[in-house]
Amino acid sequence: MRVGLMVGPERGRYATKVQRMQADARWAEEVGLATVWIPQIPDEFDALTAAAMVGAATTAIEVGTAVVPVQPRHPIALAQQVLSVQAVCEGRLTLGLGVSHHWVIDEMLGLPYEHPVPTMRAYLDVLDRALAGPGPVDVENEYFRVHNPLDITDVTPTPVLLAALGPRMLALCGERTDGTILWLADERAIGSHVVPNLTRAAEAAGRPAPRVVAGIPVCLCRDDEIEAAVARTNRILAEAEVSPNYQKLLDHGDAQNVGDILAAGSESTIVKRLRGFADAGVTDISVRVVPIGDGREELIASSKRTRQLLASLASSL
């Protein structure tokens, strides 16, 4: 199982955010982590722009988005941006896509949030052709009528992952893409729901075994600090739990909230939990470091301890 680091969601001074994200990515590369994953948060940096900044500051590590919502971006506009960022990353970009949630697309942006699976299928019709290489993109389907030249040269094929939670989206994901990228999925939900639906569709389509990327919060701490780590995780990361999409996913597992997915405690406890995700079929993890403590200095020290653990696991999970 490949170990990756989630970079970019931390709040702070935006005048220095670019430098902090680049430093985090360089650290991940230097210690041998496989990937950095950049989330798309409604009130935060654009994930693909951040991927370009991170890609320019590194030389070898995979750079992934997790995930870019499709509804606000025409697939040709997204393809142009992706191909441009891929050139900056010199072939290391992986594009994570999703249909997001009603409270983002409808309530925040005022766009329709209807028929997510047909929407994504139609979107992929255009995107697949646009990412296939220079030439005309001629696609007409239920949602798009596209006849657009596109002469950007793709450095390498761009892997595409979908945020797929339900059985129909997982089937589409296995049929058309390189895998899925998850949040709020515990071991049972992945092993009994995500992986079977995904791999069955990939096998039927004659595609290789799909990647399964799981976002997992992690905190290295004493046993008597686990409760505080769970409470902090639920406080800073629980916003997405209100989504019906995530509620349905949680129903497939044992977790009730994001704190239940947190891998916290001693090194051995965390390793055991992470290996449980590997046993469930996870191929990659995107670790969201959750620091604990009172005040800035304690939070920084906590983050460093957890990162040191991740560095030690880079080649052993």
N, C-alpha and C positions, 0 to 999 in steps of 0.2 A: 504494500500500500504506500503510495507516494504522499509525502507530507508537504503541505503548502501553508502559506500565511495570508490571512486577510489583512489588507492594508487600506487605509483611507477613511474608515468610518469614524475615527476618533475626532472629537470636537477640539477646538483650540483656536489659536491665532491663525487666521487665514493668510496673513502676510507671509507666514513661514510654512504653510501647509505643503507646498510643492517640495520644498527641501526636506521636510520630514518624511513625506511619502517616498521620495527617492532614496533617502537614507535607510528607511525600513526595507525597501526592495534590495538595495545593495547588501544590507546585512543578511537578508534571506539567501541571496545568491552566494555570499562569502561562506556561510556555514553549511551550504550544500542542500538547502531545501529545494524542492522540485518546482514550486509554483508560487506566484503571488496572485491573489484574487482580489479584484477591486469591485466593491458593491456599487450599485446605482441607487442612491438614497434620494427621495424627492427634493430635499432642500440642500443637497450637497453638490460636490464636484460632479461634472459629467464623467462617467466611467471610462469612456473611450478616450477622451482627452487626457484623463489621468493615466490611462494605459500607455499613451504615447510618451508622456513625461517619464514614466517608470521605465519603459522600453529604452528610451534614450540614455538612461542612467545605468543600465545593466547591459550585459553581453551574452548571457547564457540561459538565464532562468526563464521559464514559461510565464507569460503574462496573460491572465484571464479576466473577463468581466463576469460579474455575478450579481444581477443580470441586467441587461439592457431591455426595457419594455419596448415592444414593437409598435404599439398603436400611435405614439406621438411622432414616429419617424417613417417617412415613406421608404420602402425597401431599397430604392435606388440611392436615396440620400444616405441611408445607413451603409450600403455597400461601398459607396465612395469613401465614406469615413473609415470603414473597416480596412479597405485596401490601402488607404493612406497610412493608417496606424500600423498595419502589417509591415509596410516598408520601413517605418521607423524601428519596429521591433525586429526586423530582419528575419521574419518567419516564425517568431516565437509567440504570436498572439493567438489565443483561443477565445472565440466569441460565445459568451453565454447570453442567451435570449430568453424572454418570457413574455407572457401576456399580462403580468403584474396582477393587480387586484382592483376590485370595483372602487375602493376608497381612494385609490390613486388616479385611475383612468377616468372614472365617472365624476367622483366628488371633487377631486382637486383640479383635473384638467378639463372637465366638461365634455369628454369624448365618450362615444358609445362603448359600453362593456358588455357586448353580447356575442354569443357563439364563439367562444375563445378558441376551440379546436379548429373549426373551419377557417377562422381568421389566421391562425398560425400556419395552417396548411397552405393557404393562398399566399401568405407572406413568403414561405419557403420556396414556393414555385418561382418567385421573382428572385429572391436572394440566391438560391442555388445557381441559377443561370448567371447572375451578376458576378458571383465569386468564382465562376468556372474559368475566367480568363478574359482577355480583351476580345471585344466583338459586340455585335448587337444583342440587346436584351429584348426579346420579343415574347411577351407572355400576356395572355388574356385569360382571366378566370373570373370567378364570382365577385371578387373584390378589387381587382386591378386590371387596367388596360395599359400595358407598358410596351413602348417601342422606342428604346433609348440606346444610343451608342455608349459604350463604356470602354475606354482605352487604357485604363489603369492596369498595369501588369502586376498580377499577384506574385509576390516573391515565392510563395509556396501555398499549397492548398490550406485554407483557413478552417481548422476544426470548429464545428458548431455544436454547442450543447444547449439543451432546453431545460428550463425550470419546469419539470413535469411532475404533477402531483396526483392527478386522477388517472384512472385506467385508460381513457381515450387519449389523453395527452401523452401518457407513457407509451401507448401503442404508436402514436405518430412519431414520438421521439426515437423509438427503436427502429422504426421503418425508414426515417429520413435523415437522422443526425448521428453524431458520434457519441452521444450519451446524454446524461442528465446531470444537473447541478441542483442540490437540495439544501433546504433550510427547514428546521423544525421536524426532522425525520429521525426517529430513534432506531435502534437496531432491529426491533421487531417489525416496524413499519417498512424498513428497507428490505429485510430478508423475506417477509411474507407478502409484500405488496409491490414495492418498487421494482426490485430485481426480477421477479417472475414475469411481470407484465412487460418490462423493458426488453429482457432477453428473448422472450417468446416472439415479440415483434421483430427484433433484429434478426433472429434466425430465419423467420418466415420470409424476410426481405433479402436474405443472403448477405447480410452485413456482418462485419466483425463484431466480436463481443464489445458491448458498449461500455464506456466509462461511467462510473457512478461517483460523483464528487459530493461529499457530505460536508456541510458547514457545521463545525462543532466548536462551541465555546470551551476553553480550557483554562484552568487556574491551578498552578502548583502551590499548595498551602499545607499547613498542619491540619490534622484531622479535626481539631477543635475550631478551625476556621472555615470548614466546608459550608456550614449553615450560612455564614456571612457571604461566602462566595456565591451560593445559590441565590440569596436575597439580592445581591448586587446584579447578578445576571438577569434576574426577572425584572429588576428596576430599569436597567439600561437597554435591554434587548427584547422586551415583551410586546412592543407595539404591533408587530405583525400578527400576533396571535388572534387578533379580532377578525382576521380575514376568514370567511367561510372556506376558502381553499385550504388554508392551513388547519382549520378545525377538522375538516374531513381527513386530512393526512394524519393528524394526531390521533384520530379515532382508530387508525390502523395499527397503532403502537401502544406502548405502555405510558409514554410521557404525557403529562397534562399541560406542561408549559415548557418554555425554553430552559428554565432552571433544571428540569429533569434530564435534559440532554447534556448539561454541563459535565465535563470530565474534570473532577476536582479532587484534591487530596494529595497524597504522597506520589512520588514518581511511579512506584509499582502499581498503585491504584489507577493512575491515569493510563499507564501502558496497558493494563488489563482492559480498561474500558475502550480504549482506541482499538485494541485487537479484536474486541467484540464487534466493532463496526466492520473491520476487515472480514471477519467470519461471516457477517451478514451479506457480503458482496460488494462492499465499498472498495473502489480502486484508488481513490484520492481523498484526502481530507483538506479542508480549508479551515485553518484554526483561527478562531477569533479569541485573542488573548484577553482575559478578563482579570485585571489587576484588583487587588483589594488593599485596604489600609486607610488610615486617617491622614489626610493631607497629601500634598504633591509628592514629597520625598518617599513616603511609604508606598504610594501607588507606582512610582517609577521603579522602586526596588522590587516590588512584586512582579511587575511586568518583565523585568530583567531575569528573574528567577524562572519564570515560565518559558521565556524565550531560550534560556540556556538548556532547559529540558528539551525543547523542540529541536535545537541544534544537535543534541546528543541522539535524537531519534531519527535524524534525517536519513540514515542509511540502514536502520535496523527494524523498521515496522513492516 
